[in-house]
């Protein structure tokens, strides 16, 4: 028994290190003092999903035993109160009252019998329980259909609640969807549906990101000089931009995200992603937008924006640059680039994608419900903002 306790505590520490620090399996195994093989086995067995904490519960929180249920039955037969019975058992009174409410039989006398209560409790505690998505075929079909349309589990969980407010059997949390995909034995969803998730991974892994050092550009205007009105995201027309790069950095796609609505535009860069190519693609794409949607652009310090003055002159955008090693200053764009990797995996040749496909991908993202928009789509949110009459702050900002 002592060995089991020790192993349970080590496994719990292993998962807490992964969740807290986002480290690799090897680092987590080393941190808790087990071999890499043991850590890898724990990780693979759980499908990369942190299991319920395996630490043994304190005595006061363990399940009632048959002997304790016999004491409850004897106490009730003697007319004792739930509080008096709980005091004899060393249990909270609420434990006794819940036990009586759950396991009594109102159609028989005595209403509470220890043997019947033990059978009911054992039946409810039997594991593993069937997964919700394995037993509810209608719910499973809805989830699979939305996954195949590249909706994330969290988007699916939220929109199911909105689409079927009066059908709780069609409500599911996003973690249940993840576990049905990743965890062996949970059933319900096909493992290959993982390819429709943003990462496309067959195992869940900690999220890690490194930044790339860039050189300086002449005549940059830094983000510290950007108007404070840009921060509140109340008006459309303020953009964040970057490049996503293909294999060996030989190909690229330009990404533009509108801050207030998370509306996405993609720049086609088929043969080159230098300053001149980005300049021309930016001018061509932004010139298709009304002037009200061309206020500011925030970019990192990549040399592809060396011609920023010409872009500003042709589009009317005021262009600002982030501080070095500060990707959070373009948070919306960083998040969107992560979403785009579902369509344009790292290490692939991005030059094979034509402008029509880029527009199709952008349209799909712009019609996905987003948590940060109250589960509205970027396209709908943009329509709402453009349909509002201009107020004084909006007029002041365009000056």
C-alpha positions in Angstrom: 0.0 0.0 0.0 2.8 2.4 0.8 4.2 1.9 -2.7 0.9 2.7 -4.3 0.6 5.9 -2.2 4.1 7.0 -3.3 3.4 6.2 -6.9 0.2 8.2 -6.9 1.9 11.2 -5.4 4.7 11.1 -7.9 2.3 10.9 -10.8 0.3 13.8 -9.4 3.5 15.9 -9.1 4.5 14.9 -12.6 1.2 16.3 -14.1 1.3 19.4 -11.9 4.8 20.2 -13.2 3.6 19.9 -16.8 0.5 22.0 -16.2 2.3 24.7 -14.2 5.5 25.0 -16.1 4.6 23.8 -19.5 7.8 21.6 -19.7 8.5 18.5 -21.7 7.8 15.0 -20.5 11.6 14.4 -20.0 11.9 17.6 -17.9 8.8 16.7 -15.8 10.1 13.2 -15.2 13.4 14.5 -14.1 11.8 17.1 -11.8 9.9 14.4 -9.9 12.7 11.8 -9.9 11.4 9.1 -12.2 12.8 7.8 -15.5 11.9 9.2 -18.9 10.3 5.9 -19.8 8.0 6.1 -16.8 7.1 9.7 -17.6 6.4 8.8 -21.2 4.2 5.9 -20.2 2.1 8.1 -17.9 1.8 10.7 -20.6 0.8 8.2 -23.4 -1.6 6.3 -21.2 -3.5 9.5 -20.6 -3.3 10.6 -24.2 -1.6 13.8 -23.1 -4.6 14.8 -21.0 -4.1 15.5 -17.3 -6.1 12.9 -15.4 -8.0 13.5 -12.2 -5.6 14.0 -9.3 -4.7 10.4 -8.2 -3.7 11.3 -4.7 -5.5 9.3 -2.0 -8.3 11.3 -0.3 -8.2 12.1 3.4 -10.3 9.8 5.5 -13.0 12.4 6.1 -13.7 12.5 2.3 -13.6 8.8 1.5 -16.8 7.0 0.5 -19.0 5.6 3.2 -18.4 2.0 4.1 -21.0 -0.6 4.6 -20.4 -0.6 8.3 -21.0 3.2 8.4 -24.3 2.7 6.4 -25.4 0.2 9.0 -24.8 2.7 11.8 -26.9 5.3 9.8 -29.7 2.7 9.5 -29.6 1.9 13.2 -29.5 5.6 14.1 -32.6 6.4 12.0 -34.4 3.4 13.4 -33.7 4.8 16.9 -35.0 8.2 15.9 -31.6 9.9 16.1 -31.0 13.1 14.1 -28.6 13.2 11.1 -26.3 15.5 13.2 -26.2 13.0 16.0 -25.4 10.1 13.6 -22.7 12.2 11.9 -21.1 13.0 15.2 -20.8 9.3 16.1 -19.3 8.5 12.6 -16.9 11.5 12.7 -18.5 12.7 9.5 -19.9 16.1 8.5 -23.7 16.2 8.9 -24.1 17.0 5.2 -22.5 13.7 4.3 -25.2 11.8 6.3 -28.1 13.9 5.0 -26.9 13.4 1.3 -26.5 9.7 1.9 -30.0 9.3 3.2 -31.5 11.4 0.4 -29.6 9.5 -2.3 -30.1 6.0 -1.1 -33.4 5.7 0.7 -36.4 4.0 -0.7 -39.6 5.9 0.0 -41.8 2.9 -1.1 -40.6 0.6 1.6 -40.2 0.5 5.4 -37.7 1.1 6.7 -37.0 3.7 4.0 -33.2 3.5 4.5 -31.6 0.0 4.5 -27.8 -0.4 4.6 -27.7 -3.3 2.1 -29.8 -1.5 -0.5 -27.9 1.8 0.0 -24.6 -0.1 -0.5 -25.8 -1.6 -3.8 -27.0 1.8 -5.1 -23.7 3.5 -4.1 -21.6 0.7 -5.7 -23.6 1.0 -8.9 -23.0 4.7 -9.2 -19.3 4.4 -8.4 -18.7 1.7 -11.0 -15.9 2.8 -13.4 -15.3 3.4 -16.2 -18.6 5.0 -16.9 -19.7 5.2 -20.6 -18.5 8.5 -22.1 -21.3 10.9 -23.0 -20.2 11.1 -26.6 -20.2 7.3 -26.8 -23.8 6.9 -25.7 -25.5 10.0 -27.1 -25.5 9.4 -30.9 -27.2 12.7 -31.7 -24.7 14.7 -29.7 -21.8 12.7 -31.2 -23.0 13.5 -34.7 -23.3 17.2 -34.0 -19.8 17.3 -32.5 -18.2 15.3 -35.3 -19.8 17.5 -38.0 -18.5 20.7 -36.4 -15.1 19.2 -35.9 -15.0 18.4 -39.6 -15.7 22.1 -40.2 -12.6 22.9 -38.2 -14.4 24.3 -35.2 -12.4 24.0 -32.0 -13.8 22.0 -29.0 -14.4 25.2 -27.0 -16.3 26.8 -29.9 -18.4 23.6 -30.3 -19.2 23.5 -26.6 -20.3 27.1 -26.5 -22.3 27.1 -29.7 -24.2 23.9 -28.8 -25.5 25.6 -25.7 -26.6 28.6 -27.8 -28.1 26.4 -30.6 -30.0 24.0 -28.3 -30.8 26.0 -25.1 -33.7 23.7 -24.2 -31.9 20.4 -24.8 -29.4 19.8 -22.0 -28.6 16.4 -23.4 -26.9 18.1 -26.3 -24.7 20.2 -24.1 -21.1 19.1 -23.5 -17.9 20.7 -22.1 -14.9 21.2 -24.4 -12.7 19.0 -22.1 -15.1 16.1 -22.7 -14.6 16.5 -26.5 -10.8 16.6 -26.1 -10.8 13.5 -23.9 -13.1 11.6 -26.4 -10.5 12.3 -29.1 -7.3 11.8 -27.2 -7.8 9.4 -24.3 -7.8 5.7 -25.1 -10.9 3.9 -23.8 -13.1 7.0 -23.6 -14.6 6.2 -27.0 -17.1 8.3 -28.8 -15.0 10.2 -31.4 -12.6 8.8 -34.0 -8.9 9.5 -33.2 -8.4 10.8 -36.8 -10.6 13.8 -35.9 -7.6 15.2 -34.2 -6.4 16.3 -37.6 -9.2 18.9 -37.6 -7.9 20.5 -34.4 -5.7 23.5 -34.8 -2.5 21.6 -33.8 -3.4 18.4 -35.6 -1.5 16.5 -32.9 -2.3 12.9 -32.0 -1.2 13.7 -28.4 -1.8 16.9 -26.4 1.4 18.8 -25.6 2.3 21.8 -23.5 2.2 25.0 -25.5 5.6 26.5 -26.0 6.7 29.4 -28.3 10.0 31.0 -29.0 10.6 34.4 -30.6 12.8 35.4 -33.4 15.3 38.3 -33.2 14.9 40.9 -35.9 17.0 43.9 -37.0 16.0 47.5 -37.0 14.2 49.4 -39.7 14.9 53.0 -40.7 12.4 55.7 -39.4 10.3 53.3 -37.4 7.5 54.7 -35.2 7.3 52.6 -32.1 4.2 51.2 -30.5 4.7 53.5 -27.5 3.7 56.4 -29.8 0.6 54.6 -31.0 -2.6 56.5 -30.0 -4.2 55.3 -26.8 -7.6 54.9 -28.6 -6.2 51.9 -30.4 -6.1 49.9 -27.2 -9.9 49.8 -26.4 -10.8 48.1 -29.6 -14.0 50.0 -29.9 -13.5 51.1 -33.5 -12.6 49.0 -36.5 -9.7 49.8 -38.8 -6.7 49.0 -36.5 -4.7 46.1 -37.8 -1.9 43.8 -36.6 0.3 42.0 -39.2 3.1 39.5 -39.6 4.4 36.7 -41.9 4.0 33.0 -41.4 6.9 31.2 -43.0 7.2 27.9 -44.9 9.9 25.3 -45.2 13.4 26.7 -44.8 11.9 30.2 -44.7 11.7 30.1 -48.6 7.9 30.8 -48.8 5.5 33.0 -46.8 2.0 34.3 -46.4 1.2 37.7 -45.0 -1.4 37.8 -42.2 -3.5 40.9 -41.2 -5.9 40.8 -38.3 -8.3 43.6 -37.4 -8.1 44.3 -33.6 -11.7 45.1 -32.8 -13.3 42.2 -34.7 -10.4 39.7 -35.3 -11.3 39.8 -39.0 -8.5 38.2 -41.1 -6.9 39.1 -44.5 -4.2 37.0 -46.1 -1.5 38.4 -48.4 -0.5 36.2 -51.4 3.3 36.2 -51.7 4.0 33.4 -54.2 7.6 34.0 -55.2 9.1 36.4 -52.7 8.4 37.9 -49.2 10.9 40.7 -49.3 10.1 44.3 -48.7 9.0 45.1 -52.3 6.7 42.0 -52.5 5.1 42.7 -49.2 4.7 46.4 -50.1 2.8 45.5 -53.3 0.6 42.8 -51.7 -0.3 45.1 -48.8 -1.3 48.0 -51.1 -3.3 45.7 -53.3 -5.2 44.1 -50.4 -5.8 47.2 -48.3 -6.9 49.3 -51.3 -10.0 47.0 -51.5 -11.1 48.2 -48.0 -13.1 51.4 -47.3 -11.1 54.2 -45.8 -12.8 53.7 -42.4 -11.1 50.4 -42.1 -7.6 51.8 -42.8 -6.5 53.5 -39.7 -3.4 51.9 -38.2 -1.1 48.9 -38.7 1.1 47.3 -36.0 4.0 45.0 -37.2 7.1 43.5 -35.6 10.5 44.6 -36.7 10.9 42.3 -39.7 12.8 43.7 -42.7 9.8 42.8 -44.9 8.4 46.1 -43.7 11.4 48.2 -44.8 9.2 50.0 -47.2 6.7 51.0 -44.6 6.7 54.6 -45.6 5.6 53.8 -49.1 2.8 51.5 -47.7 1.6 54.2 -45.4 1.6 56.8 -48.3 -0.4 54.5 -50.6 -2.9 53.1 -48.1 -3.4 55.9 -45.6 -2.4 53.6 -42.7 -0.3 54.9 -39.8 2.3 52.1 -39.2 3.8 51.3 -35.8 6.4 48.8 -34.8 6.5 46.5 -31.7 9.4 46.4 -29.3 12.0 43.6 -29.8 11.0 40.1 -28.4 7.5 41.3 -27.6 5.0 39.2 -29.6 2.2 39.9 -27.0 2.1 43.5 -28.4 0.4 41.8 -31.4 -1.6 39.4 -29.4 -4.5 39.1 -31.8 -2.2 38.4 -34.8 -0.1 35.9 -32.8 -3.3 34.0 -31.9 -4.5 34.0 -35.5 -1.2 32.8 -36.8 -1.6 29.8 -34.5 -5.0 29.1 -36.0 -3.6 29.4 -39.5 -1.1 26.7 -38.9 -4.0 24.3 -39.1 -4.2 25.1 -42.8 -0.5 25.9 -43.4 1.6 23.5 -41.3 5.1 24.4 -40.3 7.7 23.0 -42.6 5.4 23.0 -45.7 5.8 24.9 -48.9 3.4 27.9 -48.7 4.0 29.0 -52.3 1.7 26.2 -53.6 -1.4 28.0 -52.2 -3.1 30.4 -54.7 -4.9 33.6 -53.8 -8.3 31.9 -54.1 -7.4 29.3 -51.4 -6.1 32.1 -49.2 -9.4 33.9 -49.5 -11.2 30.7 -48.7 -9.2 30.1 -45.6 -9.7 33.7 -44.5 -13.5 33.4 -45.0 -13.6 30.2 -42.9 -11.8 31.9 -40.0 -14.0 35.0 -40.4 -17.1 32.8 -40.0 -15.9 30.9 -36.9 -17.5 31.9 -33.6 -14.8 33.4 -31.3 -14.8 33.3 -27.5 -13.3 36.8 -27.3 -16.3 38.2 -29.3 -18.9 36.6 -27.1 -19.1 33.7 -29.6 -20.0 35.9 -32.5 -18.1 35.5 -35.8 -15.5 38.2 -36.9 -17.6 38.8 -40.0 -20.8 39.5 -37.9 -18.9 41.7 -35.5 -17.4 43.7 -38.3 -20.9 44.2 -39.8 -22.2 45.4 -36.5 -19.4 48.0 -36.0 -19.8 49.3 -39.6 -23.5 49.6 -39.2 -23.3 51.8 -36.1 -23.4 55.6 -36.7 -20.2 57.3 -36.0 -19.9 58.9 -32.6 -17.7 61.8 -31.6 -14.7 59.6 -30.4 -14.8 57.8 -33.8 -14.7 61.1 -35.7 -11.9 62.4 -33.6 -9.8 59.3 -34.2 -9.9 59.6 -38.0 -8.5 63.1 -37.9 
